[in-house]
């Protein structure tokens, strides 16, 4: 559950709102706003699946759910009396939300939701950033350097995306990058953190790569977002060590990008 005190992140909020089809800045805390958006019928760039339902509860109490066209009334009936952010993690509620969302996806010729994703998200900006400088950290614009075993390059980010890696023994051993969602990429870095290869862990390399991505976007006044599962304590610790603070919790009912049948 996010703390009562929240920091303002207008660019992250606008970025999230554009992807959800909701004006997050115009919401008042305490009541769920349900909005229908055609974006729920499209594959999310950089992710490869649909966000059939996307419910976000921000740290200051604003909350909105984005659903496919036609699912709004039924979802609103399920959420209109919800007042606590912990409801995002309610398995029974998520199961009840699936039916109207799946019905709407089916009418559009799409497969039903198959995964339930719950994330906690953090945000950071220039004043909050804590830089870490362990190892040889470089911006990467191609896949020319070998990778340590277990890591994969975010090739969709080359050559113009934001990718930083720590190099040791001639190979990239730790990586962090900004996703390429096609929305506000020059103003918000939505972090992906493939992590650090096992032999090089506990050396501060992940913190170094993450803080380098944040520093890159923050140089021009941008903000960064970092999402992870609530049980991934190591990832949460990395975010906090780099200066990230709680921004939101979210529930996503994910569906395959391909049409059914």
C-alpha positions, 0 to 999 in steps of 0.5 A: 500500500502506498504511503500517505505522502506522495511526490508530484510526478506530472510527466509520469502521470501524463505518460501513464494517462496517455497510455490508459486513455485517462486524464490522471491529472484531472482525477480526485482521490478516493473514487475509481474512475473507469474509462473505455479506451480502444488502446486496450484492444492493441498490443502494448509496444515493448511488451507483446501483449494487451493490457485488457484491463489496466487499473492504477492506484496512485500514491496520492489516492487518485485511481482509474481503470482503463477497459476495452470499449463496451466493458465500462458499465460492468467494470464500474459496477464492480469498482464503484464502491472500492475505496482502498488501494489494497483492492488492486491485490484482491484475487477474487475481485480480479477474477470478477473483473475478467468476465466483462473484459473478456466479453469485450475482447471477444466482441473485438475478435481477440483472445481472452485475458490469460495472465493477471499481473500486479505491480508496484511502481516507483518514480524518480527525478533529478532532485531525488536521484542517487547516482551509483558509479560501480564498474565500467558503465557505458551507454550502449547503442548496439549489440556489438559487445558480448553478453554475460550468460543469462542476459539478453539485449533489448534490441528494440532499443537500438540504436536510439533508445536509452540502454546502459550496461556495466562491462567487466572482463570484456562483456556486458554483465549488467543492464538497464534500459528504457522501454520504447512504448511510443509515448513520451520517450524523450520525457519519461524513462519507463525502466526495464531491468534485465538485471546482473549475471550471477557471478557479478551480483552484489557489486552495485552494478544494477544500481549503477545501470539503473541510475545511469538511465535515470540520469540520462532522462533527468538531464533534460528535465525528464522523469523515470518510472520503475515497475516490479512485482510486489514480491521482488524485494531485490528489485524494490531495493535497487529502485529505492537505492537509486532514489525512487519513491512509491508512485502507484500500484496496478492490476493488469489483466493481460491478453495475447496480442493475436486474434482468437481462432 
